[in-house]
């Protein structure tokens, strides 16, 4: 939060360009413009971290392709939700959720029901018991339903429009995961099918590629080759 306020303070002084400011603060230009737009819309409150969700690395939360992204995680990004993924092979990093899964399996699948309909009935009964009847030590032996408050945040009927910074080239990913580049095709990833990417020139022939404010890799127009960014957990 402090870094974002300092960035906005420097931006308002108009002593440096946005590109130079982003380099000074070690952030991408899309991130810098996102902070500026949020601040202009709602003031300092717009700089507070948005909702977060923590998951493992399995489907549908993550994929096996570029940066472990999936269509679901892209949808969360569009809604401003930060997706945190635990390290592979470290279920203890999401221990409470994994513990619930173990209890669910023990109570409903050992042995499994004789039909899908009967299995679903077991799941429904477990959900009611887990939320309304079973005390939880982590909740001071209260049941979750006694503490649950529905969120006041509603899903938007229409996703907010995202605008890449001025000077970015825009490319739409086709059904095969490619973008067009001077009558050629460059493969990015099928996970970005029909999404719009932003391309920023770094040096002649070398570009950074973004999905919204996330840098996904670099593209060399001389080699006609895309290289994915390193995955950051």
PyMOL commands that set and color helices and strands:
alter all, ss='L'
color gray80, all
select helices_A, chain A and resi 2-13+18-25+29-47+66-68+71-78+91-108+116-132+137-139+144-146+190-192
alter helices_A, ss='H'
color red, helices_A
select strands_A, chain A and resi 52-55+82-85+169-172+178-181+184-187+196-203+206-211+214-220+225-228
alter strands_A, ss='S'
color yellow, strands_A
deselect
rebuild
show_as cartoon
